[in-house]
């Protein structure tokens, strides 16, 4: 089911809290501020079967998501839902889990950070359409800042998805997604990480069985701090739907600098819905600060190694996001392959000079 056939209808369950939080999303584009052209298909975690679909927030790639100073909170959840028949509401749930000993989502009751069940999409005029869903938690949940966790959506079985029959027309809840570069996907748009990059999304079935999936979702937990993502730039690729446009999902986590033929560039992007006239200041390092993050007098903690971090520059907010070029395509030598670079930033209020730290992200060269 190609996502270009899904028309978005409404912003659901919007409250003032939404403007005070940021969804932490791993996807090639910013769904709050950019026209989405990188969605390959609408997908479910395990086809038309009951399952949970997760984005991995791994300490290998991210630290301090939601951290405002020693504590991180999940305030709600944001996702783009596709509904093949809007005459009927689609049931779904939100589930946040910890990591199991094998590195996947912990499917036991002890692994539940937060679970909200029996949510549903609205009823529409009928036909194949979609919804931007924003669900706010009545009671926020505490998140780990220095441990791996998983953010996800539960979908019940729906055998009518995606094709159905005359007796049972197509129906069912799915999520806008971007396929990775695998031999199994014919998608011409989607993620653009180096071929063979590790998967960062998972599925869990009632068996229980867990396995990775080869795409990313437009979904994410609503958190208090600004969100930072690294964009990978392949000037010869139109995987985002636009030739040479930065890809802020897996391409920024796992760029291709092999030179055969790709020599990706990188840029840093920070988003914030809270301080509209903010200035983003970015830093980088070649390692983490050992242990917990370090308070530096701004909201949140600093996770980069203070012994070798470098201030990279500042960028002005435009429409809630600020972008700083880091490396133009062709400037990152293949000799750097195997090096991890850590990035983090602070979003400053230019009037008060108060600021809030973003999450930190790794780029594996």
C-alpha positions in Angstrom: 0.0 0.0 0.0 1.8 3.1 -1.2 1.6 6.0 1.2 1.1 8.6 -1.5 -2.5 7.3 -1.8 -3.2 8.2 1.9 -4.7 11.7 2.4 -4.1 13.2 5.9 -7.4 14.5 7.4 -7.0 15.9 10.8 -4.9 16.6 13.9 -6.5 14.6 16.7 -6.5 15.1 20.4 -4.4 18.3 20.2 -3.9 20.1 23.5 -1.8 23.0 24.6 0.8 20.5 25.8 1.6 19.6 22.2 3.1 23.0 21.6 5.2 22.5 24.7 6.8 19.2 23.7 8.7 17.6 20.8 8.1 14.2 19.2 11.3 12.2 19.1 11.1 10.6 15.6 13.7 8.7 13.6 12.6 9.3 9.9 14.2 10.9 6.8 12.1 14.1 7.1 10.6 16.3 9.8 6.9 15.6 9.7 6.0 18.7 11.6 7.7 21.1 9.2 8.4 19.4 5.9 6.2 18.0 3.2 6.6 14.2 3.5 8.0 12.7 0.2 10.2 10.0 1.7 7.4 7.7 2.9 7.8 4.4 1.0 4.6 2.7 2.1 2.2 2.5 5.0 3.2 -0.5 7.1 2.3 -2.7 10.0 4.8 -4.4 12.3 3.8 -7.9 11.1 1.6 -7.6 8.1 -2.1 -8.1 9.1 -1.4 -9.9 12.3 -1.5 -8.6 15.9 1.8 -7.1 16.8 3.7 -4.2 18.4 6.0 -2.1 16.3 9.0 -0.3 17.9 11.6 2.3 17.3 14.8 1.5 19.2 16.1 4.3 21.3 19.5 2.7 21.9 22.3 4.1 24.0 24.5 3.1 21.0 22.9 5.9 19.0 21.1 8.2 21.5 21.4 9.6 25.0 19.2 12.0 27.0 16.0 11.8 25.0 13.5 13.8 27.0 16.1 14.7 29.7 15.5 18.1 31.3 18.0 17.6 34.2 18.4 14.2 35.8 15.0 13.0 34.7 13.3 12.3 31.4 9.5 12.1 30.9 7.3 10.7 28.2 4.4 13.2 27.9 2.5 11.6 25.0 2.9 10.0 21.6 2.7 11.2 18.0 2.2 9.1 14.9 0.9 9.3 11.3 -1.8 6.6 11.0 -3.2 5.3 7.7 -6.7 4.0 7.6 -7.9 2.2 4.4 -11.6 2.7 5.3 -12.4 5.6 7.6 -16.1 4.7 8.0 -14.8 2.5 10.9 -12.5 3.5 13.7 -9.2 1.6 14.1 -8.1 0.5 17.5 -4.5 0.8 18.6 -2.3 1.2 21.7 0.9 2.9 22.8 3.6 0.8 24.4 7.0 1.8 25.7 9.4 -1.0 26.8 12.8 -1.5 28.3 15.5 -3.7 26.7 15.8 -7.5 27.2 19.1 -9.3 27.7 19.4 -10.1 24.0 19.0 -6.4 22.9 15.4 -6.4 21.8 12.3 -5.1 23.5 11.4 -6.8 26.8 8.0 -8.4 26.1 7.5 -9.4 29.8 5.3 -7.4 32.1 8.5 -6.2 33.9 9.6 -4.6 30.6 6.6 -2.2 30.4 7.5 1.5 30.9 4.1 2.6 29.9 1.1 1.0 28.2 -2.1 2.8 27.0 -4.7 0.6 25.4 -8.0 0.9 23.5 -7.2 4.1 21.6 -8.8 4.6 18.3 -8.7 6.7 15.2 -11.7 9.0 14.3 -14.5 8.0 12.0 -14.3 9.8 8.6 -16.3 10.1 5.4 -15.1 6.8 4.1 -12.4 5.6 1.8 -8.6 5.5 2.0 -7.3 8.3 4.2 -5.2 9.0 7.2 -4.8 10.9 10.4 -2.1 12.7 12.3 -2.6 11.3 15.8 -1.3 13.1 18.9 -2.2 11.4 22.2 -1.3 13.1 25.5 -0.7 10.9 28.6 -2.8 11.7 31.6 0.1 10.6 33.8 3.6 11.1 32.3 6.1 8.2 32.5 9.7 8.3 33.5 12.2 7.3 30.7 15.8 6.1 31.0 18.3 8.7 29.8 21.4 6.4 29.8 19.8 3.0 28.9 18.1 1.5 25.8 14.4 1.6 25.5 11.8 1.1 22.8 8.8 3.3 21.7 6.0 1.7 19.9 2.5 1.2 18.7 0.2 -1.9 19.2 -2.1 -2.9 16.4 -4.7 -5.8 16.6 -5.1 -8.4 13.9 -7.0 -7.2 10.9 -7.2 -9.7 8.1 -8.8 -7.2 5.7 -5.5 -5.3 5.5 -4.3 -4.3 2.9 -6.5 -5.8 0.1 -9.6 -7.4 1.7 -12.4 -8.8 -0.4 -15.9 -7.9 -1.6 -17.3 -9.3 1.6 -14.6 -7.7 3.8 -13.3 -4.4 2.2 -9.8 -3.2 2.8 -9.4 -1.8 6.3 -7.0 -1.6 9.2 -4.5 0.7 11.0 -1.0 1.1 9.6 1.8 3.7 9.9 3.6 5.9 7.4 7.0 4.4 6.9 10.3 4.7 5.1 11.9 1.5 3.8 15.6 0.9 4.1 17.9 -0.1 1.2 17.3 -3.8 1.1 16.8 -6.3 -1.7 13.3 -7.0 -0.5 11.9 -3.5 -1.0 11.1 -2.1 -4.4 10.6 1.4 -2.9 12.4 4.2 -4.7 12.0 6.6 -1.7 12.7 5.9 1.9 15.8 5.6 4.2 19.3 6.0 2.7 21.8 4.6 5.2 24.8 2.7 4.0 23.8 -0.7 2.6 24.0 -3.2 5.4 23.3 -0.8 8.3 21.8 -2.4 11.3 18.0 -2.2 11.6 16.6 0.2 14.2 13.0 -0.8 14.3 11.5 -4.0 15.8 8.3 -6.0 15.9 6.9 -8.1 18.7 4.2 -10.7 18.3 2.0 -12.4 21.0 4.0 -15.7 20.7 6.1 -13.8 22.0 8.6 -13.4 19.2 10.7 -10.3 18.5 12.5 -9.5 15.2 13.9 -6.4 13.5 12.1 -4.7 10.5 13.6 -2.9 7.6 12.0 0.5 7.8 11.4 3.5 10.1 8.1 4.9 11.2 6.6 8.4 11.5 6.0 8.0 15.2 7.7 9.1 18.4 7.3 9.9 22.1 6.4 13.5 23.1 9.3 14.8 25.2 10.2 18.0 26.9 13.6 18.8 25.4 14.6 19.9 21.9 15.3 17.0 19.5 18.5 16.7 17.6 19.0 14.6 14.4 21.9 14.2 12.0 21.2 14.4 8.3 23.1 12.4 5.7 23.6 14.1 2.4 24.0 12.0 -0.8 23.8 14.5 -3.6 23.1 11.8 -6.2 20.2 10.3 -4.3 16.4 11.2 -4.4 15.5 8.7 -1.6 13.8 11.6 0.2 11.8 12.4 -2.9 14.0 15.4 -3.6 17.4 15.0 -5.3 20.3 15.7 -2.9 18.1 16.6 0.1 19.4 15.7 3.6 18.0 12.5 5.1 17.6 12.8 8.9 16.9 9.2 9.8 19.2 6.3 9.3 21.3 8.1 6.7 22.6 10.5 9.5 23.2 7.6 11.8 25.0 5.4 9.2 26.2 7.5 6.3 28.2 6.0 3.4 31.7 7.5 3.1 33.3 4.6 1.3 33.8 6.6 -1.9 32.5 3.6 -4.0 30.6 5.6 -5.1 29.0 7.5 -2.2 30.8 10.1 -0.2 28.0 11.4 2.0 28.0 14.8 3.7 26.4 15.6 7.1 24.4 18.3 8.6 22.9 18.8 12.1 19.3 19.7 12.7 17.6 20.7 16.0 13.8 21.1 16.4 11.9 22.8 19.2 8.2 23.7 19.6 8.7 25.7 22.8 11.0 28.7 22.2 10.0 30.0 18.8 12.9 32.5 18.4 15.6 30.2 19.7 19.2 29.8 18.6 20.7 26.3 18.3 24.3 25.8 19.4 25.9 22.5 18.4 28.9 20.5 19.8 30.6 17.3 18.9 33.0 14.8 20.5 34.6 11.4 19.9 33.2 9.8 23.0 30.6 9.9 25.8 31.1 11.4 29.2 31.4 8.3 31.4 28.4 7.5 33.5 25.4 9.8 33.7 25.2 13.2 31.9 26.8 16.3 33.3 24.6 19.3 34.3 26.0 22.5 32.7 23.5 25.0 34.0 21.0 24.5 31.2 17.9 22.3 31.3 19.0 18.8 30.7 22.4 17.1 30.9 25.5 17.1 28.6 26.4 13.6 27.4 29.5 14.3 25.3 33.0 13.8 26.6 34.1 17.0 28.2 37.7 16.1 27.6 37.5 16.4 23.8 34.3 18.1 22.8 34.3 20.9 20.3 31.8 23.7 19.7 30.8 23.4 16.1 28.7 26.5 15.6 25.3 28.0 15.9 22.2 28.3 13.7 19.1 30.5 13.7 15.7 29.0 14.1 13.5 29.0 11.1 10.0 27.8 11.7 11.0 25.8 14.8 14.1 24.1 13.4 17.7 25.2 13.0 20.3 23.5 10.7 24.1 23.6 10.8 26.2 22.1 8.0 28.9 19.8 9.3 30.6 18.2 6.3 29.9 18.8 2.7 29.6 15.7 0.4 33.1 14.4 -0.5 34.9 15.8 2.4 34.8 12.8 4.8 37.7 10.5 3.9 37.1 6.7 3.9 40.0 6.6 6.4 37.4 7.8 9.0 35.3 4.6 8.5 34.8 3.0 11.9 34.9 6.2 13.9 31.8 7.2 16.0 31.1 11.0 16.3 28.8 12.2 19.0 26.7 15.3 18.6 24.5 17.4 21.1 23.3 20.9 21.4 21.5 23.5 23.4 18.5 25.6 22.3 19.0 29.2 23.7 16.5 31.9 24.2 18.3 35.0 22.8 16.5 37.3 25.2 17.1 35.5 28.5 20.1 33.3 27.4 18.3 30.5 29.2 18.6 27.2 27.3 17.6 23.6 27.1 19.9 20.7 26.1 18.9 18.5 23.2 19.3 14.7 23.1 22.7 13.5 21.9 23.1 11.4 18.7 25.9 9.2 17.3 27.0 9.1 13.7 28.9 5.9 12.8 31.2 6.7 10.0 
